[in-house]
Amino acid sequence: MNLNFMEAIEILERTPQTLENFLSGLSEDWLQCNEGKNTWNVREVVQHLIEAEKNNWIPRLKWIIKEGETQLFPPFERFSHLNDTEVAEINRILLKFKTIREKNIIELKSLIKPEIHFELTGVHPEFGKVKLRELLSTWAVHDLTHIAQIVRIMAERYREDVGPWKEYLGILNKK
């Protein structure tokens, strides 16, 4: 097992600042680009991260501690952020993400004692029995996944413009 509680927190703590450093002040063209039909743009990815902060990670960790395997996790609507039609300014979205993440990390640190809680289990509606440590690991890797997705989306915007160098740009050759 590679999961180390404080190392997972290191990733979770850095994600808001990483996104703020990378996305703040960018033009709308960067924020609105996507990878094609039915894919998310940069703003939508950050909004998805906010939705997960509100309705996935901490609620499910609490669910495992309180309910265990007695009931399925409540569903998490991974695409619910797409119902929000307001196009908020990116700095406002990033601040919202940072604020809720900071609150969630404080709660995470007060809620979880690795030696007591890591092996507790709950029941995921799709995967069945899952361990709290698996959920926590997924939270950290989820951040890394969406950081990589944002970078990939932005690279896609210049796919045709790089010409023959596309062959040497691995980010444009992974589909």
Rosetta silent file (secondary structure, phi, psi, omega in degrees, C-alpha in Angstrom):
SEQUENCE: MNLNFMEAIEILERTPQTLENFLSGLSEDWLQCNEGKNTWNVREVVQHLIEAEKNNWIPRLKWIIKEGETQLFPPFERFSHLNDTEVAEINRILLKFKTIREKNIIELKSLIKPEIHFELTGVHPEFGKVKLRELLSTWAVHDLTHIAQIVRIMAERYREDVGPWKEYLGILNKK
SCORE:     score description
SCORE:     0.000 S_00000001
   1 L     0.000  124.674  179.537    0.000    0.000    0.000 S_00000001
   2 L   -93.990  -15.659 -175.753    1.472    3.351   -1.065 S_00000001
   3 L   -62.057  125.968  172.447   -1.187    5.590    0.448 S_00000001
   4 L  -124.218  123.533 -173.719    0.192    7.903    3.067 S_00000001
   5 H   -52.076  -49.604 -176.497   -2.428   10.190    4.614 S_00000001
   6 H   -70.874  -31.072  176.243   -0.230   13.290    4.735 S_00000001
   7 H   -68.059  -38.763  176.027    1.110   12.720    1.217 S_00000001
   8 H   -61.915  -41.617  178.564   -2.443   12.556   -0.143 S_00000001
   9 H   -63.728  -34.508  177.283   -3.164   15.812    1.666 S_00000001
  10 H   -56.256  -43.720  178.599   -0.073   17.361    0.039 S_00000001
  11 H   -67.800  -48.182 -177.340   -1.696   16.847   -3.376 S_00000001
  12 H   -60.430  -37.552  179.670   -5.151   17.953   -2.218 S_00000001
  13 H   -69.708  -31.632 -173.852   -3.735   21.134   -0.674 S_00000001
  14 H   -86.079  -21.543 -175.087   -1.773   22.081   -3.795 S_00000001
  15 H   -57.575  -48.804  179.998   -4.433   21.588   -6.443 S_00000001
  16 H   -58.320  -42.397 -179.937   -6.267   24.911   -5.933 S_00000001
  17 H   -68.269  -38.431  177.571   -3.028   26.901   -6.070 S_00000001
  18 H   -59.263  -47.594 -179.980   -1.809   24.914   -9.075 S_00000001
  19 H   -66.211  -40.902  178.729   -5.012   25.705  -10.962 S_00000001
  20 H   -61.959  -46.144  179.259   -4.964   29.333   -9.885 S_00000001
  21 H   -61.697  -38.109 -175.304   -1.365   29.770  -11.048 S_00000001
  22 H   -81.044  -36.238 -169.529   -2.080   28.087  -14.353 S_00000001
  23 H  -104.596  -24.415 -177.858   -5.511   29.498  -15.230 S_00000001
  24 L   -58.616  131.728  174.971   -5.779   32.963  -13.657 S_00000001
  25 L    81.810   -0.388  177.995   -5.704   35.725  -16.205 S_00000001
  26 L   -73.205  152.878  177.902   -5.970   33.491  -19.272 S_00000001
  27 L   -67.949  159.770  178.902   -8.099   34.631  -22.191 S_00000001
  28 H   -59.431  -32.182  179.547  -11.565   33.201  -22.708 S_00000001
  29 H   -59.397  -39.420  176.591  -10.318   31.280  -25.736 S_00000001
  30 H   -67.639  -38.541 -175.274   -8.130   29.155  -23.442 S_00000001
  31 H   -77.724  -23.966 -177.495  -10.953   28.659  -20.951 S_00000001
  32 H   -97.792  -10.970 -178.303  -13.588   27.773  -23.543 S_00000001
  33 L   -68.310  156.856  177.711  -11.566   25.383  -25.704 S_00000001
  34 L  -145.706 -172.337 -177.513  -12.307   21.666  -25.481 S_00000001
  35 L  -101.425   13.700  179.583  -11.294   18.387  -27.095 S_00000001
  36 L   127.110 -173.542 -177.137  -14.264   18.152  -29.424 S_00000001
  37 L   -57.725  137.944  177.887  -17.978   17.446  -29.322 S_00000001
  38 L    61.321   32.512  173.525  -19.368   16.387  -25.923 S_00000001
  39 L  -119.865  161.459 -177.804  -16.151   17.189  -24.044 S_00000001
  40 L   -85.974  149.623  169.728  -15.589   19.631  -21.226 S_00000001
  41 L   -92.416  176.686 -175.911  -13.838   22.953  -21.443 S_00000001
  42 H   -58.902  -46.855 -179.543  -11.390   24.162  -18.794 S_00000001
  43 H   -58.795  -42.430 -179.512  -14.025   26.077  -16.837 S_00000001
  44 H   -65.340  -33.984  176.814  -16.292   23.013  -16.751 S_00000001
  45 H   -63.264  -45.767  179.815  -13.489   20.846  -15.382 S_00000001
  46 H   -65.301  -39.015  177.428  -12.983   23.249  -12.469 S_00000001
  47 H   -63.788  -35.361  175.122  -16.736   23.382  -11.881 S_00000001
  48 H   -63.406  -41.768  177.990  -16.746   19.566  -11.765 S_00000001
  49 H   -60.620  -39.479  177.368  -14.022   19.694   -9.105 S_00000001
  50 H   -63.543  -46.177 -179.742  -16.211   22.053   -7.057 S_00000001
  51 H   -59.519  -41.185  178.354  -19.206   19.740   -7.402 S_00000001
  52 H   -65.929  -36.616  177.320  -17.098   16.796   -6.200 S_00000001
  53 H   -62.601  -40.063 -177.385  -15.925   18.838   -3.216 S_00000001
  54 H   -76.160  -39.607 -165.754  -19.509   19.572   -2.239 S_00000001
  55 H  -124.099    5.251 -176.714  -21.145   16.218   -2.926 S_00000001
  56 L  -122.872  -73.291 -165.099  -18.597   13.435   -3.194 S_00000001
  57 H   -60.483  -64.952 -177.721  -15.426   13.195   -1.123 S_00000001
  58 H   -65.299  -44.788  177.723  -16.261   14.350    2.395 S_00000001
  59 H   -56.901  -39.642 -179.130  -19.895   13.166    2.257 S_00000001
  60 H   -74.620  -35.728  174.568  -18.778    9.675    1.216 S_00000001
  61 H   -60.904  -45.239  177.300  -15.983    9.530    3.788 S_00000001
  62 H   -62.130  -38.810 -179.436  -18.537   10.423    6.459 S_00000001
  63 H   -60.915  -45.135  179.056  -20.930    7.844    4.989 S_00000001
  64 H   -60.668  -44.930 -178.781  -18.350    5.074    5.350 S_00000001
  65 H   -65.197  -42.000 -175.408  -17.665    6.045    8.962 S_00000001
  66 H   -84.210  -47.351 -171.409  -21.340    6.342    9.897 S_00000001
  67 H  -100.221  -24.762 -176.630  -23.121    3.767    7.707 S_00000001
  68 L    58.157 -129.609 -177.981  -20.402    1.342    6.686 S_00000001
  69 L   -99.219   14.671 -176.877  -21.884   -1.315    4.436 S_00000001
  70 L   -73.231  -26.128 -179.881  -25.469   -0.948    5.672 S_00000001
  71 L  -146.992  154.667  174.364  -26.547    1.188    2.681 S_00000001
  72 E   -64.664  150.131  170.816  -25.261    2.214   -0.734 S_00000001
  73 L   -55.818  147.710  169.155  -23.511    5.568   -1.038 S_00000001
  74 L   -63.799  147.479 -178.378  -25.857    8.304   -2.152 S_00000001
  75 L   -64.798  149.712  172.856  -25.357    8.841   -5.897 S_00000001
  76 L  -115.697  120.919 -178.402  -22.930   11.474   -7.116 S_00000001
  77 L   -86.417   95.199 -174.728  -24.004   13.174  -10.319 S_00000001
  78 L   -62.019  -19.130 -176.072  -20.658   13.609  -12.109 S_00000001
  79 L  -111.144    8.871 -175.434  -22.205   15.818  -14.787 S_00000001
  80 H   -63.373  -26.598  179.346  -24.456   18.027  -12.644 S_00000001
  81 H   -63.713  -20.749  179.993  -22.106   21.002  -13.029 S_00000001
  82 H   -73.380  -14.090  177.537  -23.126   21.134  -16.693 S_00000001
  83 H   -78.958  -14.484  179.133  -26.626   22.233  -15.602 S_00000001
  84 L   -80.218  108.833 -175.162  -25.186   25.512  -14.301 S_00000001
  85 L   -87.167   -9.893  178.293  -25.686   27.916  -17.196 S_00000001
  86 L   -69.636  130.626  176.579  -23.975   30.883  -15.490 S_00000001
  87 L   -99.818   92.822 -177.306  -20.587   31.585  -17.052 S_00000001
  88 L   -80.629  153.626  175.936  -18.670   32.836  -14.043 S_00000001
  89 L   -63.617  138.119 -172.338  -15.342   34.622  -14.240 S_00000001
  90 H   -58.809  -38.072 -179.889  -12.532   32.084  -13.810 S_00000001
  91 H   -63.809  -34.232  177.081  -11.005   33.822  -10.777 S_00000001
  92 H   -67.868  -41.295  178.820  -14.356   33.577   -9.000 S_00000001
  93 H   -65.379  -44.152  179.801  -14.623   29.867   -9.812 S_00000001
  94 H   -63.503  -39.430  177.701  -11.055   29.241   -8.653 S_00000001
  95 H   -64.907  -40.348  177.805  -11.695   31.105   -5.386 S_00000001
  96 H   -61.369  -44.594  178.428  -14.822   29.035   -4.795 S_00000001
  97 H   -62.359  -47.124 -179.072  -12.844   25.843   -5.355 S_00000001
  98 H   -59.918  -42.960 -177.721  -10.015   26.998   -3.087 S_00000001
  99 H   -64.631  -48.550 -178.707  -12.417   27.987   -0.305 S_00000001
 100 H   -69.731  -35.106  178.040  -14.356   24.737   -0.257 S_00000001
 101 H   -64.611  -43.607  178.874  -11.174   22.655   -0.595 S_00000001
 102 H   -59.223  -43.594  177.822   -9.583   24.418    2.386 S_00000001
 103 H   -62.450  -42.864 -178.501  -12.693   23.705    4.455 S_00000001
 104 H   -67.912  -35.049  178.290  -12.723   20.076    3.328 S_00000001
 105 H   -67.982  -40.193  175.416   -9.065   19.520    4.189 S_00000001
 106 H   -59.696  -45.424  179.754   -9.640   20.862    7.684 S_00000001
 107 H   -65.857  -41.468  178.422  -12.590   18.498    8.022 S_00000001
 108 H   -57.893  -47.261 -178.763  -10.614   15.596    6.534 S_00000001
 109 H   -63.823  -34.050 -179.684   -7.795   16.064    9.042 S_00000001
 110 H   -82.437  -23.355 -173.957  -10.229   16.159   11.955 S_00000001
 111 H   -87.948  -39.458 -169.213  -12.346   13.264   10.678 S_00000001
 112 L  -104.998  128.731  169.147   -9.826   10.620    9.614 S_00000001
 113 L  -116.956  106.539 -172.715   -7.369    8.730   11.753 S_00000001
 114 H   -48.867  -43.386 -177.283   -5.559    6.428    9.304 S_00000001
 115 H   -66.889  -19.080 -179.702   -4.874    3.690   11.842 S_00000001
 116 H  -102.855  -40.315 -166.862   -8.579    3.518   12.706 S_00000001
 117 H  -101.057  -22.880 -171.608  -10.432    4.475    9.519 S_00000001
 118 L   -55.406  -36.538 -175.531   -8.437    3.361    6.448 S_00000001
 119 L   -92.262   -0.404  175.386   -9.844   -0.173    6.346 S_00000001
 120 L   -62.963  149.807 -176.246  -13.470    0.830    6.980 S_00000001
 121 E  -125.626  154.854  173.163  -15.741   -0.036    4.064 S_00000001
 122 E  -136.732  179.579 -178.638  -18.802    1.290    2.345 S_00000001
 123 E  -119.560  114.240  177.440  -20.811    0.206   -0.665 S_00000001
 124 E   -81.440  138.763 -177.129  -20.438    2.127   -3.907 S_00000001
 125 L   -61.138  -25.029 -178.356  -23.510    1.867   -6.197 S_00000001
 126 L  -105.752  -39.055 -172.607  -21.355    0.773   -9.142 S_00000001
 127 L   -95.577  -13.535 -174.988  -18.220   -0.827   -7.637 S_00000001
 128 E    81.724 -143.607 -174.784  -19.654   -2.564   -4.581 S_00000001
 129 E   -66.762  128.445  177.527  -17.531   -2.722   -1.424 S_00000001
 130 E  -133.621  151.811  179.259  -14.838   -0.039   -1.236 S_00000001
 131 E   -96.327  152.337  178.429  -12.415    0.960    1.483 S_00000001
 132 H   -58.481  -40.697  179.266  -12.059    4.432    2.903 S_00000001
 133 H   -62.564  -31.362  177.403   -8.358    4.431    1.931 S_00000001
 134 H   -69.843  -39.680  177.533   -9.385    3.691   -1.665 S_00000001
 135 H   -64.320  -43.956  179.351  -11.763    6.647   -1.655 S_00000001
 136 H   -64.557  -42.780  177.032   -9.068    8.925   -0.241 S_00000001
 137 H   -61.157  -41.077  179.804   -6.524    7.696   -2.809 S_00000001
 138 H   -63.493  -38.249  178.878   -9.080    8.278   -5.553 S_00000001
 139 H   -58.646  -47.680  179.956   -9.632   11.849   -4.374 S_00000001
 140 H   -65.375  -44.618 -178.949   -5.924   12.660   -4.794 S_00000001
 141 H   -69.581  -30.846  175.204   -5.649   10.875   -8.159 S_00000001
 142 H   -59.249  -44.012  175.772   -8.893   12.560   -9.291 S_00000001
 143 H   -58.215  -49.822 -178.449   -7.151   15.915   -8.813 S_00000001
 144 H   -61.810  -38.556  178.623   -4.147   14.751  -10.831 S_00000001
 145 H   -60.447  -45.279 -176.311   -6.434   13.379  -13.546 S_00000001
 146 H   -77.522  -27.139  171.703   -8.228   16.684  -13.984 S_00000001
 147 H   -64.162  -46.456  177.873   -5.024   18.729  -13.913 S_00000001
 148 H   -61.874  -39.394  179.230   -3.760   16.508  -16.742 S_00000001
 149 H   -61.790  -43.780  179.665   -7.120   16.870  -18.521 S_00000001
 150 H   -59.987  -45.783  179.697   -6.904   20.669  -18.388 S_00000001
 151 H   -62.860  -42.795  179.774   -3.409   20.614  -19.873 S_00000001
 152 H   -63.575  -41.935  178.042   -4.518   18.156  -22.578 S_00000001
 153 H   -59.180  -45.963 -177.060   -7.559   20.318  -23.461 S_00000001
 154 H   -67.849  -38.568  177.156   -5.389   23.373  -23.840 S_00000001
 155 H   -63.519  -37.353 -178.962   -2.813   21.557  -25.957 S_00000001
 156 H   -58.402  -31.237 -179.271   -5.600   20.332  -28.243 S_00000001
 157 L   -58.588  -31.356 -177.928   -6.370   23.936  -29.112 S_00000001
 158 L  -105.011   13.988 -177.490   -3.068   24.188  -31.006 S_00000001
 159 L   -48.117  -51.521 -176.688   -3.144   20.670  -32.518 S_00000001
 160 L   -76.433  -26.003 -175.614   -3.244   21.885  -36.120 S_00000001
 161 L   -75.937  -20.461 -178.195   -0.973   24.863  -35.509 S_00000001
 162 L   -80.504   -9.381  177.365    2.069   22.848  -34.444 S_00000001
 163 H    59.419 -136.801 -174.291    2.341   21.289  -37.888 S_00000001
 164 H   -68.606  -16.186  178.856    4.794   18.425  -38.223 S_00000001
 165 H   -66.793  -12.786  178.840    6.040   18.828  -34.621 S_00000001
 166 H   -51.232  -35.526 -179.848    2.839   17.068  -33.540 S_00000001
 167 H   -57.761  -31.086 -177.372    4.769   13.811  -33.934 S_00000001
 168 H   -95.914   -0.706 -175.740    7.071   14.857  -31.060 S_00000001
 169 L  -106.233   91.649 -175.381    4.352   16.197  -28.770 S_00000001
 170 H   -52.011  -34.716 -178.194    3.124   13.241  -26.755 S_00000001
 171 H   -63.151  -27.220  178.865    0.188   15.159  -25.305 S_00000001
 172 H   -90.588   -5.373 -178.101   -1.286   15.452  -28.810 S_00000001
 173 L  -108.869    6.794  179.638   -0.736   11.786  -29.622 S_00000001
 174 L  -107.541  112.173  178.524   -2.615   10.272  -26.698 S_00000001
 175 L  -135.735    0.000    0.000   -6.265    9.618  -27.414 S_00000001
